[in-house]
């Protein structure tokens, strides 16, 4: 069954609020990102919004409002909340679909467009453009905007942030580790192939390897052993750092899996690793009482 267009869903959404000027991105992109290349139609998963309230909302934050995608069961609540952090490409159809998958499991999933302050993802047509946009984002601002998203979920009356989790992919995977070190109220996190080490600067001041001892919530890291951008030496160092810190976090790695193995719309998709990772995500959240 085809997914309902955002515009149709939003017209029924009592939680949507008018947008204010001040951010570069004031709405979400439609469809899949062009930056990642042609969509692999044979593997791209399209989760229906049947039984859900799903669509674009506006999250009040410092300086204005952040466009975000929110999906949750249409009836009941309040629901446990999962913050969903985008890839380098922004909140496009794949990230929205991930929100719907979580909503079908009984969560309120919220994916804020964290690029909104520095770029309009609809204009980022290459990977390099996405990297440059991400480089303009201060980690501290990202943490604050995720806090604002959690606060919005609670204020809506539909989100139970006493049961708060976060998951993210690629660029968002690194953010998951950082947020687990930032928010003492976080229940659990799942980081999909987020970078663990790298060059720091005035905006990106720490990487997960430097924060292992400060992580406050258990994080499940999911990594591909054939990832060309995240060497297994870094993954193993993170394992050792978590062990030394006596952290409840853990890392699972998949032999032969490349970067972005969960991205079902891209050639990098590896069904076995993606499906196993998704099962582990569900078990991780339930096991840490975020369900």
N, C-alpha and C positions, 0 to 999 in steps of 0.2 A: 504494500500500500504506500502511496506517495506521502511524503511528509508535507504537512500543511505549511504554506508560505508564512514567513514571520509576520507579514503585514496582517494576514487574516487572524493569526493567533493574538497579536498585540491588541487588535481592536476589541478583544474580549478580556483583556488583562486589567483587572482593577488596581494592580500595583504599579503600573507604568505611570511616570510623572513627566511633565513637559521638560524638554531639555533647555539648558541655558548655554549661552555662548562662553567661550573662553578656552575650550579644548580644541586641539587640531582635529581629532576624530570625534564626531558627534553622533555617529551611528555605526552599526556593524556592517561588514561586507556581506554580500550575498553569495551563496554558492561556495565553491572551493577556491583556494588561493591559486592564482596563475603562476606565482613564483616557484611552486614546486613542480611545474610541468604538467603534462596531460594527466587527467584523472584515470586511474585504472578501474574502469567501470565494472570489470568482472569481479573485483574484490571489495570495492567501496561499500561499506555498510551504511544503510539508510534505516534508521530506527524511527518508526512512526510515533506521532505524538498522541495516539489514541489513549484516552484515559489520563492525559497530562494537561497541565497548564504550562505552556512553553512559549517563549518569545523574547523579544528585546525589551529591556527595562533600562532605567537610568538610576545609577547609584550616586547619591550625594557624597562628595568628597571635597577636600580642601581645594578651593578655587573654582568649583563648578560641579559638573556631573559626568560620570564615566558611563559610556554605553556598556551594557553587559547583556549576556544571554542567560536566562534563567529557565530551568525546567524542574517540575515537581509534580507529584500526583495531584489530580484535579480535586480530589476529595480528601478530607482528613487533615492531619497535621496537629501541631507543628512537627516538621520532619527534621531528622539529622541533616546537617549542612556539609556539603563538599564544595570547597573552592576549587575550580578547574583552571589551571594556568596554561596559557597558549604556547604553541611552538613559536619559533622565530617569525612565523608568518602572520600572527594575529588570530583573532577569534573568527574563524571561517567555518564552513559547514562541518568539517571533521570534528572541531572542538564542540560545536553545537550538538552534533550527534552524540558525542561522548556524554554531554550533559543529559541528553534524553535517555541514554542507556542507564545512567545513574538514577534518574528519576523513575524509570521503570522498576528499579530495585527498592524504591521507597525513599529516596533522598531528595532534598532540595539542592540542586546543583547550580552554582553561580559561576559564570566565566566572565570576569570583568575585562574590558579591552584595556590592558595595562599600557599599551602604546599611546593611548588617547592624548596624553600630554605632549608627546614629541613627534608623532607622525600619524598619518591616516593610512592604515594598513591596505586600504583599497588601492593605494598608489604604489605600493611596494611590489614591483613586478619581478625582482630578482632576489636571490638569496643574499647577495652582497648588500642590497638596499635594506633588507631586514636586519642584517648584522649591524649596519651603520645606525639604524634607528634604535636598536637595542643598546648600542653603545652610548646613547644619549640619556639613558634612563638611570637614575640613581637608585641603588638598591634600597636606600632608606625610603624613597618615595614609593617604590613598589610595595614594600612592607606596609606603609601607611594606607595605600589604596586597597590592599587585601584586607587590612583591619576594617576599613570603611565598608567593604563588601560584606564582611561578616556582620557588622553592625546593622547594615541595611536588611540583611536576611532576618535578623532577630526582630528588628522594628516592624517588619512586614506582618509579624504575627504568625508566619508560616514556617519560620526557621528556628530550630532548637539548637542554638550554638553552644549549649552545654555538651552537645555531641558534634564537635567540629572536626572536619578532616580537610586535607588538601591533596590534590594530585596534579601533576604537570608533566609536560612532554618537551624534550629537547631543552630549549631555553628555559621553559617552565620547570623542567626537572631540577635544574640548579636552584631555582627559586623555592621549590619545595623544601630542600635542605635548609636554605636560609630562613624560611618562615618557621621551620621547626625549631630553629635556634632563637627566633625572635618572639614567638607567641607562647607564653607559658600555659595558656588555656587550650592549646591545640591538642586534640585527642590522638591523631595519627596522621601519617603522610605516606604517599606512594610516589616516588620519583622515577620517572621513565627516562633513562639515558640522559641525565643532566650532567653537565661538566662538573668535575670534582676539583680541578686545579686549573690555574691560568694566570694571566698577567693582571695584576690589580692596578687600580688607578683611583682618582678622587671620587668617582661615581660608583664603581664596583670595587669595594674595599676588601672583601674577603671571599674566599671560595670554600666549599664544604669541607675540604681537608683541614682547613685552618679552624673550623668551627665544630669539629666532631665532639669535643668535650663539652660544648655548650648546647647541644641539641636536647631540647626539653620534651619532645614527643617522639615516640617510636616511628621511624621511617623505614619503609621497604624500598630498597633501590633495585631497579630492574635494568640490566645492562646486557648489551650484545657483545660477545667476545670478538666479533669481526668488525666492531665499530672503528672506523678510520680516524675519528676525531677524539675518541675517549679511550686511551690505551689501557689495557688490562693492568699495567703497572700502577696506574692511578686507582683503578678499582680495588686492587689488592691492598694498596696503601690505605684506602678508606676503610676497608674491612679491618685492618690492623688498628687503625685509629679508633674505630668504634669499639673494638674489643678492649683496647687499652682504657677507654673511657667508661667501660662497663655499661655501654649503651644497650638498650633493648632493640635498637635498629638492626637491620640485617640487609645483606645484598645477595641477590640471585643473578647469576649470569647465564646466558644462553649460547652454547657453542654454535658457531656459524652464523649467528644473527648479526646483521649490520645495525647501524644507527637507524632510528625511526622504524623499528620493526613492528611497532603497533599501528603505524599510519597506514590504514587499509586502502587509502586512495592513491598510494605511491608505490613505485616498484620495489621499495625497500621493505614492504610488508612481508612478514613471515608468519603465516597463520598459526603454526604450532606454538611459537614463542608468544605471540600476541594473545592467544586464547589462554595459555597457561598463566601469563601475567595477569590477565583480567580475572581469572579465578583466584589467583593469589591476592589481588587487590580486594576482592570481596571478602575473602577469609581474614585478611589483615584488619579491615575495618570492623568486621564483626568481632574478631578476637580482641580488639582493643576498645570494644564497647561503643563504637561509632556506628550504630545501626538502630 
